[in-house]
Amino acid sequence: MYRYFFRFVVTSLTILTANLLTNALSNYMVSYKNQYKPFTFTLLGMVIIVVVFYPLFMKLEDWVKSISVKFIRSGNTLAGKYLGLTLTFTMGILVLCYFYAKVWYHIDLLSILFHGNIKGYI
């Protein structure tokens, strides 16, 4: 059971991280679309995305897995096997939530949480 939960955690964090990076690169590239002809920009953009993301996707799962293993090991010593994995997953989701809110809504969740204004955003 633990192995399936671990795979779910690593896969979920990998998917969300890759999507966040893909969106950030796409948004950056689209800001230059008016400087090129549409077909040229489309081909150039597709080539850049493949060149950047092919090695990134090949390594991203390994990076997330190694980071997750480090967090889980520290969580296991503090909270036990399942609770450590659950806390690691929750921390990963919260970090990704911060960056998604920053990209999608241009808001800083940390300052909102520290100032107690979370009610207006839920």
C-alpha positions, 0 to 999 in steps of 0.5 A, a space after each residue: 500500500 505504501 509503495 502505491 501511495 509513494 508512486 502517487 505522490 511522486 507522479 503527482 508532484 512531477 506532473 504539477 511541476 512539469 506543467 508549471 514549468 511548461 506554462 512558464 516557458 510558454 508564457 515567456 515565449 508568447 511574449 515574443 510572438 509579435 516579433 516573428 511571422 506566425 509560422 516561423 514563431 510556431 516552428 521556432 517555439 516548438 523546437 525550443 520547447 522540445 530542446 528545453 523540455 526533453 532533457 528536463 522531462 527525462 530528469 524531472 522524475 528522478 529529481 522529484 523522486 530523490 527530493 521526495 525520498 530525502 523528505 520522506 526519510 526525514 519525515 519517517 524519523 519525525 512522524 512515521 512512514 505514512 504520516 511522513 509521506 502525507 506531510 511531504 505530499 502536503 508540503 509539496 502541494 503547498 509549494 506548488 500552490 504558491 507558484 501556481 497562484 503566483 503565475 495564474 493570479 499574480 498573488 503572493 500566498 505567503 503574504 496573504 496568509 501572514 496578513 490574515 486576508 485568506 478569506 477573500 481568496 477562498 
